[in-house]
Amino acid sequence: MIKFIGAKNLSWKYLAAYPFADQSAFRVYQEEFIKLAGSQISGSVTEIGGELKYMHYRFFPNATSFLVTNIGRDHSEYLNATDMNLADNSQDCFLCVSVLEHVHEFGKVISEIQRTLKSGGVAILTVPFMYPIHDEIDYWRFTPQSLHALFHEFAIDNFFYLGGRYSTVAVSLQRPRGKLAPRYWLFKLFGWMLLLLGRWLEEPDTYTLGFGLVVRKR
């Protein structure tokens, strides 16, 4: 059975703000997924490629510690995800939110997660799929088949589709986010209408914005 987070999970407050919001529905879906997964985590959490402004620690109420790492931007500690300065079998949990698509050698990130997690340790990851090119560098998109293959050495505890075709089109029409110039009004109005319809009609399909998965080291 496909697990799904979509337009029905959007609050009326977000829908009202959609035309001028700086946050995409995909970010909302990711946070809902992290909240679900994070509530089950105890012990220490290390976020890979994180930023302090997102405050993902909010979603880990039972964690003993939460460290935000990155190689730039606003972080607590420097950590190169392709070559982590961490001991083997030392980590309880990793959080990796829409990072793999920005790393050219993403396989090294997965290998480092596998090396440094404790037996039974968990990694919570999200990746975009039908999402616009974003940030300075954006290399990859991942299908369900590729994700299962890449994490074949792990047990996959949960696999979520994040958004369906209503959300996918609405997110595309929302860009550029946070701007209400007249030339964007028609696009954003159409996107807003799609999200409203999506609250009742959206279902998981292959036009998903992205995926969320929880993997466990065997």
Buried (B, 14 or more C-beta within 10 A) or exposed (E): EEBBBBBEBBEEEBBEEBBEBEBBBBBBBBBBBBBBBBEBBEBBBBBBBBBBEBEBBEBBEEBEEBBBBBEEEEBBEEBBBBEBEBEEEBBBBBBBBBBBBBBEEBEBBBBBBBBBBBEEBBBBBBBBBBBBEBEEEBEEBBEBEEBEEBBEEBEEEBBBBBBBBBBBBBBBBBBEBEEEEEEBEEBBEEBBEBBBEBBEBBEBBEBBBBBBBBBBBE
